[in-house]
Amino acid sequence: MSDLTTIYDIDFAKLYRNHAAQALRQPKTSADWDKKADNMRSGTGCTNDQYIQAFVSRMDLTDAATLLDVGCGGGTIGLAIASGLEKVYELDYSPKMLEVVAERAAEQKINHYQTILKSWEDDWHDVPECDICVSSRSSMVADIEDALAKLNAKAKKAVYMSMTVDKDFIQRDILKAIGRDDIGFPTYIYAMNLLYQQGYRVSVDFIEANHCAQKLLTQTAEEFVRSVEWSIGTLTEDERDRLIHYYHNHQSQLPTVKPMQRPWAFLSWRTS
């Protein structure tokens, strides 16, 4: 610790990688997200929800013609602002999610878009540079330094990014019930400090957004278990038993895995 005299002596990239290695469950595969794609289709998701409006209202699209939406899912952000742009690129590693983008774009009569099947870890040499890059709730990666470098390399003007504020994605009481109230996931603070060290003037705002209730409710104990496992990884038999016990003890008010409201850090910075 004696070698740490200023913030520039702290290796935030290494700290993040260490934290992520301890916290991140088995990485989600493209097949995992393929199974979630139906929830992003029009009529099933919240395409005009509070979060989207809050995210878009914080973006400056002055003189911007092109946008790259990384980890786009069903095109939530990119399609919401496509009408004011010449071209939108929707990047995701889930083929089914990109199918949802195409379906939603057709419904909205948007044809000036292109889907790109890639992950954060892939080679991005052929990903086009755009005026704006967006990463909306999509940056839970093993190496945040590499992810930020990719965004900065492809953004001609600015990057807009939302990241988790809380270390947990699900209700703290649930984690306590199964003994998983520990280190939690790395938060936005790593990215903010890393970018500061690299010389970027990062603005940080916070979005307090309600989740859509229909996405949160679970109808059976098994569905409740699956929802928890999606967020924190495979449970042991003992953890499953304790979780089912917790579920049945809260039958008087149906438990939700995720909080009804969640804060997100909204980071924005200029690249030119």
C-alpha positions as CSV (number, residue, x, y, z in Angstrom):
1,M,0.0,0.0,0.0
2,S,3.0,2.3,0.5
3,D,3.4,2.6,-3.3
4,L,-0.1,4.1,-3.6
5,T,0.3,7.9,-3.4
6,T,-2.3,9.2,-5.9
7,I,-5.3,7.9,-7.8
8,Y,-3.0,7.3,-10.8
9,D,-1.2,4.6,-8.9
10,I,-4.3,2.5,-8.7
11,D,-4.7,-0.1,-11.4
12,F,-8.5,0.1,-11.8
13,A,-8.5,-2.3,-14.8
14,K,-6.7,-5.0,-12.7
15,L,-9.0,-4.4,-9.8
16,Y,-12.1,-4.8,-12.0
17,R,-10.7,-8.0,-13.5
18,N,-10.0,-9.4,-10.0
19,H,-13.5,-8.4,-8.8
20,A,-15.2,-9.8,-11.9
21,A,-13.3,-13.1,-11.5
22,Q,-14.6,-13.5,-8.0
23,A,-18.1,-12.3,-8.7
24,L,-19.2,-13.2,-12.2
25,R,-21.2,-16.4,-12.6
26,Q,-20.7,-18.6,-15.6
27,P,-20.8,-16.1,-18.5
28,K,-24.1,-16.0,-20.4
29,T,-23.9,-17.7,-23.8
30,S,-25.6,-16.4,-26.9
31,A,-28.0,-19.4,-26.5
32,D,-29.0,-18.2,-23.1
33,W,-30.0,-14.8,-24.5
34,D,-31.7,-16.5,-27.5
35,K,-34.1,-18.0,-24.9
36,K,-34.9,-14.5,-23.5
37,A,-35.5,-13.0,-26.9
38,D,-39.3,-13.5,-26.9
39,N,-39.5,-11.2,-23.9
40,M,-38.1,-8.4,-26.1
41,R,-40.7,-8.6,-28.8
42,S,-43.3,-5.8,-29.2
43,G,-46.2,-6.3,-26.9
44,T,-44.2,-8.3,-24.3
45,G,-41.5,-5.9,-23.3
46,C,-41.7,-2.3,-22.2
47,T,-40.7,-0.5,-25.3
48,N,-41.7,3.0,-24.0
49,D,-40.8,2.4,-20.3
50,Q,-39.4,4.9,-17.9
51,Y,-35.8,3.7,-18.3
52,I,-35.7,4.2,-22.1
53,Q,-37.1,7.7,-21.9
54,A,-34.6,8.6,-19.2
55,F,-31.7,7.2,-21.2
56,V,-32.6,8.9,-24.5
57,S,-33.3,12.2,-22.9
58,R,-29.7,12.4,-21.6
59,M,-28.2,11.9,-25.1
60,D,-26.9,14.8,-27.3
61,L,-27.4,13.8,-30.9
62,T,-26.5,17.2,-32.4
63,D,-24.8,16.7,-35.8
64,A,-24.8,12.9,-35.2
65,A,-25.7,10.7,-38.2
66,T,-24.7,7.2,-37.2
67,L,-25.1,5.1,-34.0
68,L,-23.7,1.8,-32.8
69,D,-25.8,0.1,-30.1
70,V,-23.6,-2.5,-28.4
71,G,-25.4,-5.4,-26.6
72,C,-28.5,-4.1,-28.2
73,G,-30.9,-6.9,-27.2
74,G,-34.1,-6.2,-29.0
75,G,-32.9,-2.8,-30.2
76,T,-34.3,-0.9,-27.2
77,I,-32.2,2.3,-27.5
78,G,-31.2,2.2,-31.1
79,L,-34.6,1.9,-32.6
80,A,-36.0,4.4,-30.1
81,I,-33.9,7.2,-31.7
82,A,-33.5,5.8,-35.2
83,S,-35.8,8.4,-36.8
84,G,-33.3,11.1,-36.1
85,L,-30.3,9.3,-37.6
86,E,-29.1,8.2,-41.0
87,K,-27.9,4.8,-39.9
88,V,-28.2,2.6,-36.8
89,Y,-26.0,-0.5,-36.2
90,E,-27.4,-3.0,-33.8
91,L,-24.7,-5.3,-32.3
92,D,-25.4,-8.3,-30.2
93,Y,-24.1,-11.9,-29.9
94,S,-27.6,-13.4,-29.8
95,P,-29.0,-14.3,-33.2
96,K,-32.5,-14.4,-31.8
97,M,-32.2,-10.9,-30.3
98,L,-31.1,-9.6,-33.7
99,E,-34.2,-11.3,-35.2
100,V,-36.3,-9.4,-32.7
101,V,-34.5,-6.2,-33.8
102,A,-35.5,-6.9,-37.4
103,E,-39.2,-7.7,-36.4
104,R,-39.5,-4.5,-34.4
105,A,-37.8,-2.4,-37.1
106,A,-40.3,-3.7,-39.7
107,E,-43.2,-2.9,-37.4
108,Q,-41.9,0.7,-37.0
109,K,-41.1,0.9,-40.7
110,I,-37.4,1.5,-40.0
111,N,-35.1,0.3,-42.7
112,H,-32.0,2.3,-42.2
113,Y,-30.4,-0.1,-39.8
114,Q,-28.0,-3.0,-39.9
115,T,-27.5,-5.9,-37.4
116,I,-24.0,-7.1,-36.4
117,L,-23.6,-10.5,-34.8
118,K,-20.6,-10.1,-32.4
119,S,-19.8,-10.2,-28.8
120,W,-17.7,-7.9,-26.6
121,E,-14.8,-10.4,-26.8
122,D,-14.8,-10.7,-30.7
123,D,-12.5,-8.9,-33.1
124,W,-14.2,-5.6,-34.0
125,H,-11.9,-4.6,-36.9
126,D,-14.8,-4.6,-39.3
127,V,-17.4,-2.9,-37.0
128,P,-18.0,0.6,-38.5
129,E,-17.0,3.7,-36.7
130,C,-20.1,5.8,-35.8
131,D,-20.7,9.2,-34.4
132,I,-22.2,7.8,-31.2
133,C,-21.7,4.5,-29.4
134,V,-24.3,3.3,-26.8
135,S,-24.0,0.5,-24.3
136,S,-27.2,0.2,-22.3
137,R,-27.1,-2.2,-19.4
138,S,-24.9,-4.5,-21.5
139,S,-21.4,-4.2,-20.0
140,M,-21.1,-6.9,-17.4
141,V,-17.9,-8.2,-18.9
142,A,-14.8,-9.9,-17.6
143,D,-12.5,-7.0,-18.8
144,I,-14.0,-3.5,-18.6
145,E,-10.8,-2.0,-19.9
146,D,-11.0,-3.9,-23.2
147,A,-14.8,-3.1,-23.5
148,L,-14.2,0.7,-23.0
149,A,-11.3,0.6,-25.5
150,K,-13.6,-0.9,-28.1
151,L,-16.3,1.8,-27.5
152,N,-13.8,4.6,-27.7
153,A,-12.3,3.2,-30.9
154,K,-15.6,3.2,-32.7
155,A,-17.2,6.4,-31.3
156,K,-16.2,9.5,-33.4
157,K,-18.1,11.9,-31.1
158,A,-19.4,10.5,-27.8
159,V,-20.2,7.4,-25.8
160,Y,-23.4,6.9,-23.7
161,M,-23.3,4.0,-21.3
162,S,-25.4,2.8,-18.4
163,M,-24.0,0.5,-15.7
164,T,-25.1,-1.0,-12.4
165,V,-24.9,1.1,-9.2
166,D,-25.8,-1.7,-6.8
167,K,-23.6,-4.7,-6.4
168,D,-26.6,-7.0,-6.5
169,F,-29.1,-7.6,-9.3
170,I,-31.8,-9.3,-7.1
171,Q,-33.4,-8.6,-3.8
172,R,-30.9,-8.5,-0.9
173,D,-33.3,-10.6,1.3
174,I,-33.2,-13.4,-1.2
175,L,-29.4,-13.4,-1.2
176,K,-29.3,-13.4,2.6
177,A,-31.8,-16.3,2.7
178,I,-29.4,-18.5,0.6
179,G,-26.1,-17.2,2.0
180,R,-25.0,-15.3,-1.1
181,D,-24.9,-11.8,0.3
182,D,-21.2,-11.5,-0.4
183,I,-18.9,-9.5,-2.8
184,G,-21.5,-8.9,-5.5
185,F,-20.8,-7.6,-9.0
186,P,-18.5,-4.9,-10.0
187,T,-20.2,-1.5,-10.5
188,Y,-19.8,1.6,-12.6
189,I,-17.2,3.1,-10.3
190,Y,-14.4,1.1,-12.0
191,A,-15.3,2.4,-15.5
192,M,-15.6,6.0,-14.3
193,N,-12.2,5.9,-12.6
194,L,-10.5,4.1,-15.4
195,L,-11.8,6.6,-17.9
196,Y,-10.7,9.5,-15.7
197,Q,-7.2,8.1,-15.6
198,Q,-7.2,7.9,-19.4
199,G,-8.0,11.6,-19.7
200,Y,-11.7,11.4,-20.5
201,R,-14.1,14.0,-18.9
202,V,-16.8,11.7,-17.8
203,S,-20.2,13.0,-16.8
204,V,-22.2,10.8,-14.4
205,D,-25.9,11.0,-13.8
206,F,-28.3,8.4,-12.3
207,I,-31.5,6.9,-13.7
208,E,-34.0,5.6,-11.2
209,A,-36.2,3.4,-13.2
210,N,-39.2,1.2,-12.4
211,H,-39.1,-2.3,-13.9
212,C,-42.1,-3.6,-15.7
213,A,-44.1,-5.5,-13.2
214,Q,-45.1,-8.3,-15.7
215,K,-41.4,-9.1,-16.1
216,L,-40.8,-9.5,-12.4
217,L,-43.6,-11.7,-11.2
218,T,-43.1,-15.4,-10.9
219,Q,-46.0,-17.9,-10.7
220,T,-44.3,-21.0,-9.2
221,A,-41.4,-21.9,-6.9
222,E,-39.5,-23.5,-9.8
223,E,-39.9,-20.4,-11.9
224,F,-38.7,-18.3,-8.9
225,V,-35.6,-20.6,-8.7
226,R,-34.9,-20.2,-12.4
227,S,-35.1,-16.5,-12.2
228,V,-32.6,-16.4,-9.3
229,E,-30.2,-18.7,-11.1
230,W,-30.4,-16.5,-14.2
231,S,-29.0,-13.6,-12.1
232,I,-26.4,-15.3,-9.9
233,G,-25.7,-18.7,-11.5
234,T,-26.3,-22.3,-10.6
235,L,-27.5,-23.0,-7.1
236,T,-26.4,-25.9,-4.9
237,E,-29.1,-28.3,-3.7
238,D,-29.0,-26.6,-0.2
239,E,-29.4,-23.2,-1.8
240,R,-32.3,-24.4,-3.9
241,D,-34.0,-25.9,-0.8
242,R,-33.5,-22.6,1.1
243,L,-34.8,-20.6,-1.8
244,I,-38.0,-22.7,-2.2
245,H,-38.5,-22.4,1.6
246,Y,-38.2,-18.6,1.3
247,Y,-40.7,-18.5,-1.6
248,H,-43.3,-20.5,0.3
249,N,-42.9,-18.3,3.4
250,H,-43.7,-15.2,1.3
251,Q,-46.8,-16.5,-0.5
252,S,-49.0,-13.8,1.1
253,Q,-47.3,-11.4,-1.2
254,L,-45.8,-12.9,-4.3
255,P,-42.0,-12.5,-4.2
256,T,-40.2,-10.7,-7.0
257,V,-36.6,-11.6,-7.7
258,K,-35.5,-8.2,-8.8
259,P,-36.4,-4.9,-7.0
260,M,-39.3,-3.0,-8.5
261,Q,-37.0,0.0,-8.9
262,R,-33.3,-0.1,-9.7
263,P,-30.8,2.7,-10.0
264,W,-28.4,2.9,-13.1
265,A,-25.4,5.1,-13.5
266,F,-25.5,7.0,-16.8
267,L,-21.9,7.7,-18.0
268,S,-21.3,10.0,-21.0
269,W,-18.1,11.3,-22.4
270,R,-16.8,12.9,-25.6
271,T,-14.2,11.1,-27.7
272,S,-13.2,14.0,-29.9
